[in-house]
Amino acid sequence: MMKKKTVFFFLALAGWLVYGEIPLKEAIEQGIAMNAACRDQAWEVRSLENEQKIAALKKWFNLGLSASYLYKSEQMEIVIPPVSIGPGAVMPGSRLKAGAKDNYDLKLQVSQPLFFGNILSNTDRLQAVKTAGQREILLLAKIQAAAGIKRSYFQYRLYEGQMDSLQALKKRLDLHLQKLRAYFKEELITKSDLLETEARLKEQELNLEELGDQMARERIHFRSLCGLDIADIEKHYTAETIGLAEALAYFKAHHPLLHSLDQQLEALRLQEKIVNGGYLPHLAGFAEVHYGKPGIDFFANEWSAYFQGGISLDWKLFNWNKRKYETEIVRFAAEKVKNGQQDFIKENEKLLSQLYETRETYKRKLAVVKDLVDIAGQDIALKAKLLEEQQLANIDYLGALTQGERYTSMQNTILMQLELLQVNIDQIIGRFAEDR
């Protein structure tokens, strides 16, 4: 059984090496794991989670142990005067010293908050809200990292399409030049036709070199984002497209920054409650076990154990209307967050409308360019025939070939621009799409 599993594993691995490609989703996941902003934000979330745990623990009792030593240069002395107890009988007076110069105390204390104006429970909820808000910021950082990887991917694919188009043109020019050389040997054409074709071929070689440099740069950039070679990534990834109405609805319902701003408003609401709770009575209970010298009996001046407990009250009765100013500060902050939220929604609605208008323009241009590609193909075939019949100058045929490549490259560029446009839309609305 184990041998069968081993054989199956190696067969699957071999099949992957021959036929498989790394999904872009895997590159995005690896890129997010490498992204410094995502890592920093993840640590921020973990830090807030710990602060939330600390806030929750403040509602429970505390147990503490303390010890103290106190030296007094003087002791309290009680003087008892002589007392007459009868005719001619007097009880002599005396002097009693209370306590000692050296005082020791060991204390085990338990304290329990009883009522703190709901400050402790609201602080616990406040930390939970802050943590949730930072998780949304972490999600936003992941979306931005994913968008950067997708942009690099589609930019490289754009270069690849241009490279394929230029290489196809170069191949046709090579074949055409070979044919012209044969004609030149038979003195059917002039040297000028050869030189024109060779110059056009060299121009394409320069274009290929320049494009190759751009591809190498983008390849390095992609590796820096996710640690993978873009040549190993799937070749036919397409971003999922949605309409404007759906995009706007998704943006308002799911964007991490909008959720984070909602969490900020909730945090400020809780902060106002905490401020108000600071001016309510605060009650705490405590119980202490002491072992000290002297203990309760100062006169005995011996080690003794005793217990004491009670309730403490703290209540701010007058504070020159400070409470009003503190709550207004919190409310002003909340208004600023609301204004920022409205501005963010308005600005992104505008950007989305512009992007969708641009997408419609790209679609119309793409339809026209497709027609131009078809026309250019027919024109090249027609001019090739005329050239064979020596009814057309060679330079005109070269121009048709170049124009055909330009239209093909333009078509590929528009297709990739549509993909890049969808990446921008996904980032604006806060969507991972299938990579989420």
Order of alpha helices (4+ residues) and beta strands (2+ residues): alpha-alpha-alpha-beta-beta-beta-beta-beta-beta-alpha-alpha-alpha-alpha-beta-beta-alpha-alpha
